[in-house]
Amino acid sequence: MNRRNFICHSIVATAATTAVAATPLAKIVEGRNIAAASATTPMLAATARRPLSAVGGFTFARLRYGSGNWDADPKMPSNLLNSLVEYTSIRVDPNEHIVDAHANTLFNYPFIYMTGNKLVRFTEKERLNLRQYLRNGGFMFVDDCNHDLDGTFAKTFESEIKTVLDQPSETMRKLPAQHPLYHTFFKFPDGAPMTSHELNGWGDDIVHDYLRAIDIDQRIAVLYSNKDYGCEWNYDWENKRFATKDNTRFGVNIIVYALTH
């Protein structure tokens, strides 16, 4: 599969519902010109190499779950959206959207972001919704705001995701440095870039040299980080001009990968 196929929840909610063709959400147009199909449209017709003017844009959706603190790092989304504008031709919604884990509107967004540093306990409705979302093509980027493998968020999220994706094939695995995620736009030959929080004693005081992921149908459905990228990118986008190197570039890779695989 070379494009992400996303099936609207309303189409597959019951066995009696008629199956409908999957939706291509993005495709490479030319080189680094990326054209993403609308993240707010439940279903789009499959077309090949649509011109940028004919497609919609990317929406950054944050997952709101009933436990813990889902709203950490409030400046991070606008910072990443600015990077998409700076480096790609993806048309973006400038506003972050908040979507409840139990809501049907979850299925309007092919990309969702989940973070926190406290307890994660999904309700049964949240589990069912997330299971259907991820198995039907959704992409969830999960970032541990604790930067701590033994922290509350890491332990409880890792336990909860096993109840959401409970098939033997749906296990968490380390991503090798050769994975397409690290080369899909910018090149990161050494794999996941370090964060300043890994170097300053925050959390478990360990440099995690890998990310982990759960694959479904040969694509990443859940991308999981203990590196605290959310805090790393949680600053006003206008301040990037003072940096010698833009540390949000890896976030561009994550979004481009999510939309093109």
Secondary structure as the mmCIF struct_conf table of DSSP 4:
data_model
#
loop_
_struct_conf.conf_type_id
_struct_conf.id
_struct_conf.beg_label_comp_id
_struct_conf.beg_label_asym_id
_struct_conf.beg_label_seq_id
_struct_conf.end_label_comp_id
_struct_conf.end_label_asym_id
_struct_conf.end_label_seq_id
BEND BEND1 ARG A 3 ARG A 3
STRN STRN1 ASN A 5 PHE A 6
HELX_RH_AL_P HELX_RH_AL_P1 HIS A 9 VAL A 12
BEND BEND2 ALA A 13 THR A 14
TURN_TY1_P TURN_TY1_P1 ALA A 15 ALA A 16
BEND BEND3 THR A 17 THR A 17
HELX_LH_PP_P HELX_LH_PP_P1 THR A 18 ALA A 19
STRN STRN2 THR A 23 PRO A 24
STRN STRN3 ALA A 26 GLU A 30
TURN_TY1_P TURN_TY1_P2 GLY A 31 ARG A 32
STRN STRN4 ASN A 33 ALA A 36
BEND BEND4 ALA A 39 THR A 40
BEND BEND5 PRO A 42 PRO A 42
BEND BEND6 ALA A 48 ARG A 49
HELX_RH_3T_P HELX_RH_3T_P1 LEU A 52 ALA A 54
BEND BEND7 VAL A 55 VAL A 55
STRN STRN5 PHE A 58 PHE A 58
STRN STRN6 ALA A 61 ARG A 64
BEND BEND8 GLY A 66 GLY A 68
TURN_TY1_P TURN_TY1_P3 TRP A 70 ASP A 71
TURN_TY1_P TURN_TY1_P4 PRO A 74 LYS A 75
HELX_RH_AL_P HELX_RH_AL_P2 MET A 76 TYR A 87
STRN STRN7 VAL A 92 VAL A 92
BEND BEND9 PRO A 94 ASN A 95
STRN STRN8 HIS A 97 ASP A 100
TURN_TY1_P TURN_TY1_P5 ALA A 101 HIS A 102
BEND BEND10 ALA A 103 ALA A 103
HELX_RH_3T_P HELX_RH_3T_P2 ASN A 104 ASN A 108
BEND BEND11 PRO A 110 PRO A 110
STRN STRN9 PHE A 111 GLY A 116
BEND BEND12 ASN A 117 LYS A 118
HELX_RH_AL_P HELX_RH_AL_P3 GLU A 124 ARG A 135
TURN_TY1_P TURN_TY1_P6 ASN A 136 GLY A 137
STRN STRN10 PHE A 139 ASP A 144
TURN_TY1_P TURN_TY1_P7 CYS A 145 ASN A 146
TURN_TY1_P TURN_TY1_P8 LEU A 149 ASP A 150
BEND BEND13 GLY A 151 GLY A 151
HELX_RH_AL_P HELX_RH_AL_P4 THR A 152 VAL A 164
BEND BEND14 LEU A 165 LEU A 165
BEND BEND15 GLN A 167 GLN A 167
TURN_TY1_P TURN_TY1_P9 PRO A 168 SER A 169
STRN STRN11 ARG A 173 LYS A 174
HELX_LH_PP_P HELX_LH_PP_P2 LEU A 175 PRO A 176
TURN_TY1_P TURN_TY1_P10 ALA A 177 GLN A 178
BEND BEND16 HIS A 179 HIS A 179
HELX_RH_3T_P HELX_RH_3T_P3 PRO A 180 TYR A 182
TURN_TY1_P TURN_TY1_P11 HIS A 183 HIS A 183
BEND BEND17 THR A 184 PHE A 186
TURN_TY1_P TURN_TY1_P12 PRO A 189 ASP A 190
BEND BEND18 GLY A 191 ALA A 192
HELX_LH_PP_P HELX_LH_PP_P3 PRO A 193 MET A 194
HELX_RH_3T_P HELX_RH_3T_P4 SER A 196 GLU A 198
TURN_TY1_P TURN_TY1_P13 LEU A 199 GLY A 201
TURN_TY1_P TURN_TY1_P14 GLY A 203 ASP A 204
STRN STRN12 ARG A 212 ILE A 216
TURN_TY1_P TURN_TY1_P15 ASP A 217 GLN A 218
STRN STRN13 ARG A 219 SER A 225
BEND BEND19 ASN A 226 LYS A 227
HELX_RH_AL_P HELX_RH_AL_P5 TYR A 229 GLU A 232
TURN_TY1_P TURN_TY1_P16 TRP A 233 TRP A 233
BEND BEND20 TYR A 235 TYR A 235
HELX_RH_3T_P HELX_RH_3T_P5 TRP A 237 PHE A 242
BEND BEND21 THR A 244 LYS A 245
TURN_TY1_P TURN_TY1_P17 ASN A 247 THR A 248
HELX_RH_AL_P HELX_RH_AL_P6 ARG A 249 THR A 260
#
